[in-house]
Amino acid sequence: MFLAVFGLLFCSGRDPTSIGVAGAGSVIDAPPAEVFAMQRFDSLDAAVAKVRSGDLPAVVAQQGDAVLLRYAASDQVASATIRGIIGAAIARANVDATGQRPRFNADFQQVEAANTRPIQYLTPGILSWGIATSAVFGAALTLVTWRRKQLLRRIRLSPAPTWTVVGARVGVSLVTALAQAALFVGVAVSPPFGLRLSDQWWLAIPLLLVGALSCLSIGLVVGAIARTEEAAQAMANLVVLPMAFLSGTFFDVSQMPPWLRTVSNALPLRHLTDGMLDVLVRGKGANALLLPTAVLLGFALALTFAATRLFRWDDV
């Protein structure tokens, strides 16, 4: 669902930003039409009223040699973009007014292919989040349900070794993760989305399995603590949702405050997302997986040990 929503939402690019303009002059005429959609106003006051009411992010007016820019602080990204573009237009107009050739020439090019689409950077985060959600909820709810139905007590009294039951549950989680990834990537590479995998895409498979184990350990701790399915769902949501927002699933973590980035680095989903991005999109080799794999395995071992200390065969 999130792949469809975000993939289709961003696949066609962004429409020009609408801004208000009043007056006339070279600065107002400088920005290209694909950047700004100009709405003309007879007076600056009328345009500012639209900005104040939230209908427009900014208005620019030129009165002779004076350029006035009024913007809304409610959308800081849009206002910063508009200020930068209008400032560049003013600087260019000042240079042109001197009648001299510019001293410096700018050459702007993106390092990725010109047809790179947003789906390339949405896929690793949403896929990692889906794997984490399935592993955490699956382990937590299964453990609580088995305990409430006294299935764990029967397993304990049965001749089957405990490790075989645990191994079977882990195996189910890993197979589920692989099936999820195959279905997810299969949809993402279809024409409506247009995901293009790197040559090193297969390195995502071992990373995905290690990430599933790490998130499975979170589910084991939740399942060991919770006494009801409702409590397990609430606790799992309390872990998974904040972790998704702090791990770069929906937006770039570099925009967060430094202390939140420190918290983000301690979360397994952050390292799973970064590793998937490196191998699925950026085409990095096995060396890029050393740190994420080490962190994920360490996290899995630590939480699995904690789960064994908190584990109960029944609620009595």
C-alpha positions as CSV (number, residue, x, y, z in Angstrom):
1,M,0.0,0.0,0.0
2,F,2.8,2.5,0.9
3,L,4.7,1.6,-2.2
4,A,1.6,2.4,-4.3
5,V,0.8,5.6,-2.5
6,F,4.4,7.1,-2.4
7,G,5.5,5.6,-5.7
8,L,2.5,6.9,-7.7
9,L,2.5,10.2,-5.8
10,F,6.1,11.1,-6.7
11,C,6.6,9.2,-10.0
12,S,5.4,12.1,-12.2
13,G,7.5,14.8,-10.6
14,R,6.4,18.1,-9.0
15,D,4.3,20.8,-10.5
16,P,5.6,24.4,-10.5
17,T,5.3,26.2,-7.2
18,S,2.6,28.9,-7.3
19,I,3.7,32.4,-6.1
20,G,2.1,35.8,-6.4
21,V,3.7,38.6,-8.4
22,A,2.9,42.3,-8.4
23,G,4.5,45.0,-10.6
24,A,6.9,44.3,-13.5
25,G,10.6,44.0,-14.1
26,S,13.5,41.8,-15.1
27,V,13.7,40.0,-11.8
28,I,10.0,38.9,-11.9
29,D,10.5,37.7,-15.5
30,A,13.7,35.8,-14.8
31,P,12.5,32.5,-13.1
32,P,11.5,29.9,-15.7
33,A,7.9,28.7,-16.0
34,E,8.7,25.2,-15.0
35,V,9.9,26.5,-11.6
36,F,7.2,29.0,-10.7
37,A,3.6,29.4,-11.7
38,M,3.0,33.2,-11.5
39,Q,-0.3,34.6,-10.2
40,R,-0.6,38.2,-11.1
41,F,-2.0,40.8,-8.6
42,D,-2.8,44.4,-9.1
43,S,-1.3,45.4,-5.7
44,L,1.2,44.0,-3.3
45,D,-1.3,44.2,-0.4
46,A,-3.8,41.9,-2.2
47,A,-1.0,39.4,-2.9
48,V,0.2,39.5,0.8
49,A,-3.3,38.8,1.9
50,K,-3.2,35.6,-0.1
51,V,0.1,34.6,1.5
52,R,-1.2,35.4,5.0
53,S,-4.3,33.3,4.4
54,G,-2.2,30.3,3.4
55,D,-3.3,30.3,-0.3
56,L,0.3,31.1,-1.6
57,P,3.7,30.4,-0.1
58,A,5.2,33.8,-1.2
59,V,4.7,36.9,-3.3
60,V,7.4,39.0,-5.1
61,A,6.9,42.5,-6.3
62,Q,9.2,44.8,-8.3
63,Q,8.8,48.5,-7.9
64,G,11.5,50.1,-10.0
65,D,14.9,48.9,-8.7
66,A,13.4,47.6,-5.4
67,V,12.4,43.9,-5.2
68,L,10.1,43.0,-2.3
69,L,9.6,39.4,-1.2
70,R,7.0,38.4,1.3
71,Y,6.8,34.7,2.3
72,A,5.0,32.5,4.8
73,A,7.1,30.8,7.5
74,S,4.6,27.9,7.8
75,D,6.4,26.1,4.9
76,Q,10.1,26.6,5.5
77,V,11.2,24.4,2.6
78,A,9.2,26.3,0.0
79,S,10.1,29.7,1.5
80,A,13.8,28.8,1.5
81,T,13.6,27.6,-2.1
82,I,11.8,30.7,-3.2
83,R,14.3,33.0,-1.4
84,G,17.2,31.2,-3.1
85,I,15.8,31.5,-6.6
86,I,14.7,35.1,-6.3
87,G,18.1,36.0,-4.7
88,A,19.9,34.4,-7.6
89,A,17.7,36.3,-10.1
90,I,18.5,39.6,-8.3
91,A,22.2,38.8,-8.4
92,R,22.0,38.0,-12.1
93,A,20.1,41.2,-12.8
94,N,22.8,43.2,-10.9
95,V,25.5,41.7,-13.0
96,D,23.6,42.4,-16.2
97,A,23.1,46.0,-15.1
98,T,26.9,46.5,-14.9
99,G,27.3,45.6,-18.6
100,Q,30.2,43.2,-17.8
101,R,30.5,39.5,-18.5
102,P,30.1,37.2,-15.4
103,R,33.5,36.2,-14.0
104,F,32.3,32.7,-13.0
105,N,30.4,30.2,-15.0
106,A,28.2,27.6,-13.3
107,D,28.0,23.9,-14.4
108,F,25.3,22.0,-12.5
109,Q,24.8,18.3,-13.2
110,Q,23.4,15.5,-11.1
111,V,25.6,12.4,-10.6
112,E,22.8,10.0,-11.2
113,A,21.2,9.2,-14.5
114,A,19.0,11.9,-15.9
115,N,15.9,9.6,-15.8
116,T,16.4,8.6,-12.1
117,R,13.0,8.5,-10.4
118,P,12.0,8.9,-6.8
119,I,11.0,5.3,-6.5
120,Q,14.8,4.4,-6.4
121,Y,15.1,6.0,-3.0
122,L,11.6,5.2,-1.7
123,T,12.0,1.4,-2.2
124,P,14.7,0.5,0.3
125,G,13.1,2.3,3.2
126,I,9.6,1.1,2.7
127,L,10.8,-2.5,2.0
128,S,12.9,-2.5,5.2
129,W,9.9,-1.1,7.2
130,G,7.6,-3.8,5.8
131,I,10.1,-6.6,6.7
132,A,10.5,-5.1,10.2
133,T,6.8,-4.8,10.8
134,S,6.1,-8.3,9.7
135,A,8.9,-9.8,11.9
136,V,8.0,-7.8,15.0
137,F,4.3,-8.3,14.9
138,G,4.6,-11.9,13.8
139,A,6.9,-13.0,16.6
140,A,5.1,-11.0,19.3
141,L,1.6,-12.0,18.5
142,T,2.5,-15.7,17.9
143,L,4.3,-15.9,21.3
144,V,1.5,-14.3,23.2
145,T,-1.2,-16.4,21.4
146,W,0.6,-19.6,22.0
147,R,1.1,-18.8,25.7
148,R,-2.6,-17.8,26.2
149,K,-3.8,-21.0,24.5
150,Q,-1.3,-23.0,26.6
151,L,0.3,-24.3,23.4
152,L,3.7,-23.4,24.8
153,R,3.1,-25.6,27.9
154,R,2.2,-28.5,25.6
155,I,5.3,-28.0,23.5
156,R,7.4,-28.0,26.7
157,L,5.9,-31.3,27.7
158,S,6.2,-32.9,24.3
159,P,9.2,-35.0,23.2
160,A,10.1,-32.4,20.5
161,P,13.2,-30.5,21.4
162,T,12.6,-26.8,22.0
163,W,15.2,-25.7,19.5
164,T,13.2,-27.4,16.7
165,V,10.1,-25.3,17.5
166,V,12.2,-22.1,17.7
167,G,14.0,-23.0,14.5
168,A,10.7,-23.6,12.7
169,R,9.4,-20.2,13.8
170,V,12.5,-18.4,12.8
171,G,12.4,-20.2,9.4
172,V,8.8,-19.1,8.8
173,S,9.8,-15.5,9.5
174,L,12.8,-15.7,7.1
175,V,10.7,-17.3,4.3
176,T,8.0,-14.7,4.9
177,A,10.6,-11.9,4.6
178,L,11.9,-13.3,1.3
179,A,8.4,-13.7,-0.1
180,Q,7.6,-10.1,1.0
181,A,10.7,-8.8,-0.7
182,A,10.1,-10.7,-3.9
183,L,6.5,-9.4,-4.2
184,F,7.5,-5.9,-3.2
185,V,10.4,-5.6,-5.7
186,G,8.2,-7.3,-8.4
187,V,5.6,-4.6,-8.1
188,A,8.3,-1.8,-7.8
189,V,10.0,-2.8,-11.1
190,S,6.7,-2.8,-13.0
191,P,6.1,0.0,-15.5
192,P,3.9,2.2,-13.3
193,F,6.8,2.6,-10.8
194,G,9.9,1.9,-12.9
195,L,12.4,0.7,-10.2
196,R,15.8,-0.1,-11.7
197,L,18.0,-2.4,-9.6
198,S,21.7,-2.1,-9.5
199,D,24.1,-4.9,-10.6
200,Q,24.7,-5.7,-6.9
201,W,21.0,-6.1,-6.0
202,W,21.5,-9.7,-4.9
203,L,23.6,-8.6,-1.9
204,A,20.3,-7.3,-0.4
205,I,19.2,-10.9,0.2
206,P,21.6,-11.8,3.1
207,L,21.2,-8.3,4.5
208,L,17.4,-8.7,4.4
209,L,17.6,-12.0,6.3
210,V,19.9,-10.5,8.9
211,G,17.5,-7.6,9.3
212,A,14.6,-9.9,9.7
213,L,16.4,-11.7,12.5
214,S,17.2,-8.5,14.2
215,C,13.5,-7.3,14.1
216,L,12.4,-10.8,15.1
217,S,14.3,-10.4,18.3
218,I,12.3,-7.2,19.0
219,G,9.2,-9.2,18.6
220,L,10.5,-11.9,21.0
221,V,11.1,-9.3,23.7
222,V,7.6,-7.8,23.2
223,G,6.0,-11.3,23.2
224,A,7.9,-12.2,26.4
225,I,6.6,-9.1,28.2
226,A,3.0,-8.8,26.9
227,R,0.2,-10.8,28.4
228,T,-2.5,-10.2,25.8
229,E,-2.7,-9.9,22.1
230,E,-3.9,-6.3,22.4
231,A,-1.0,-5.4,24.7
232,A,1.4,-7.0,22.2
233,Q,0.0,-5.0,19.3
234,A,0.2,-1.8,21.2
235,M,3.8,-2.4,22.3
236,A,4.9,-3.5,18.8
237,N,3.3,-0.3,17.3
238,L,5.1,1.8,20.0
239,V,8.4,0.3,18.8
240,V,7.9,0.0,15.0
241,L,6.3,3.3,14.1
242,P,8.7,5.7,15.8
243,M,11.6,3.5,14.6
244,A,10.3,3.9,11.0
245,F,10.2,7.7,11.2
246,L,13.6,7.9,12.9
247,S,15.3,5.5,10.4
248,G,14.8,7.3,7.2
249,T,11.8,5.3,5.9
250,F,9.8,8.4,4.9
251,F,12.3,11.3,4.9
252,D,16.0,12.1,5.0
253,V,17.4,11.7,8.5
254,S,20.0,14.3,7.8
255,Q,17.3,16.9,8.3
256,M,16.8,15.8,11.9
257,P,18.5,17.5,15.0
258,P,21.9,16.0,15.9
259,W,20.6,14.3,19.0
260,L,17.9,12.5,17.0
261,R,20.4,11.4,14.5
262,T,22.4,9.8,17.3
263,V,19.2,8.0,18.4
264,S,18.6,6.9,14.8
265,N,22.1,5.3,14.6
266,A,21.2,3.1,17.5
267,L,18.1,1.6,15.7
268,P,18.4,-1.6,13.6
269,L,16.0,-0.3,10.9
270,R,18.3,2.6,10.2
271,H,21.2,0.3,9.3
272,L,18.9,-2.1,7.4
273,T,17.5,0.9,5.3
274,D,21.0,2.3,4.7
275,G,22.4,-1.1,3.6
276,M,19.5,-1.7,1.3
277,L,19.9,1.7,-0.3
278,D,23.6,1.1,-0.9
279,V,23.2,-2.3,-2.6
280,L,19.8,-1.8,-4.4
281,V,20.3,1.7,-5.7
282,R,23.9,2.9,-5.4
283,G,25.4,-0.4,-6.6
284,K,28.0,-0.7,-3.7
285,G,29.7,-4.0,-3.1
286,A,29.9,-6.3,-0.2
287,N,32.1,-3.9,1.8
288,A,29.1,-1.7,2.3
289,L,27.3,-4.5,4.2
290,L,30.0,-5.0,6.8
291,L,28.8,-2.3,9.3
292,P,25.0,-2.8,8.8
293,T,25.4,-6.6,9.1
294,A,27.5,-6.3,12.3
295,V,25.1,-3.9,13.9
296,L,22.0,-6.0,13.0
297,L,23.6,-9.3,14.3
298,G,24.7,-7.6,17.5
299,F,21.3,-6.2,18.0
300,A,19.7,-9.6,17.4
301,L,22.0,-11.4,19.8
302,A,21.5,-8.8,22.6
303,L,17.7,-8.8,22.4
304,T,17.4,-12.5,21.9
305,F,19.4,-13.0,25.1
306,A,17.1,-10.5,26.9
307,A,14.1,-12.4,25.5
308,T,15.4,-15.6,27.0
309,R,15.7,-13.9,30.4
310,L,12.1,-12.6,30.2
311,F,10.5,-15.7,28.6
312,R,7.6,-17.5,30.4
313,W,6.1,-20.8,29.3
314,D,2.6,-19.7,30.7
315,D,0.9,-16.8,32.4
316,V,0.7,-18.5,35.8
